[in-house]
Amino acid sequence: ELDRLIAHIRLPPRIAPTEALKENIYATVVCTMTKIPLIIVGPPGSSKTLSFKIVTSNLQGDVSAIEDFRDPNVFKSIDPHYYQCSRHSTSIEIETVFERAIKRKKI
């Protein structure tokens, strides 16, 4: 399934479709389609931010560059919420990010 999805995703030039990148893209697309919150955790350089940016650039609703992603009943435009965690992040900060996302969705 990873390779089948990646075949429809436009990757930026000189970006290798590593297993970590493909897995993160797949998880992001599936969670977006099913409206399941997703937190991608991993060491620096494991394609967390890159995969999310690739998905947001590909899934833009009816204005998506790739025709397969234009069906508004299947793929919606993504409204990203970013939060850069660190060892010093607190549960209150993370909860606040989720609360903001929920409020933005209601608007």
N, C-alpha and C positions, 0 to 999 in steps of 0.2 A: 504494500500500500504506500509506503514512503516514496518509492521510486515513481509510482504512478502519479502521485500528487506533485512531486517535484518536477515531473515532465511538463506540468502546466504552470509552473511558477517561473517568473522571470527573475533570474539572479543577476546582481550587478556584475559588471565585467571583472574578471580575474578573481572571482569568488568560487572556491572549490566546494562542491556539495558533499561535505563530510557527513559522517553518520550523525554526529551531534547536531549539526545544522539541520539536517533532514528531520531528525526526531523533534527538534524544537519547533520547526515550521509545522510539522504534522500536528503536534499537540496544540499549537496556537490556532490553527485552522479548525480543528475539531472542537476545541473549547469555545471558539467564537461562534461556530454554527449551532452548538448546543447550549450556548449561554451559560457555560460553566466557568467560574473564575479560575484563573491560572496564575500560578507563581512559578517562574522558572528559576531554579537555584543551581549554581555551579561555580566552579573556579573562574577566575579571569581568563578570557580568551576562549570560552567554551560556546560561543555563538549565541548567547542569551539575547543581547540587545540586537545583534545583527539579524537574527531570525525574526524577531518581532518587527523590525523595520522593513524587512523583506515582505512579510505578510501584509503589513499596513499599506505598503506601496502597491501590492497586487490586488488586495481586496478593497475596492473603492466603490462598491455598489454598481449602479448602472453606468458609471463613468470609468469602470475598470478597463485597462488597456487590453486585457485578455478576455475574449468573448465568453469563455467558460465561467468567468466570475461575475458576469453581469446580471444573472438571474436574481432579481430582488427577493424572490421567495426562498432562495437558498443562501445566497451570500449577501450580507449587509455590509455597508461601509463600517469600518472599525473606528471607534472613539477611544483612542489609547489613554491609559492612565499610567504614568511612569513613577516609579519610586526606586531609588538606588539604596538598597540596604547595605549595611556594614555591620561589623561586630558590635558597634555601639547603638544600633537601631533598637528601639523599644517596641514592645507589643502595642503600646498606646499610639505610637507613630504609624505603625502598620494598620491598626484599626481605623485611624483617621483617614488614611488613603482609601480604604474600602468604603467608609461612610461617604466620602466625597464622590466616589464612583457611583454609589447607589443614588445619591442626590442628583448627579448629572444625568443619570438614566431616566429619572422621573420627570425631568424638564422637557 
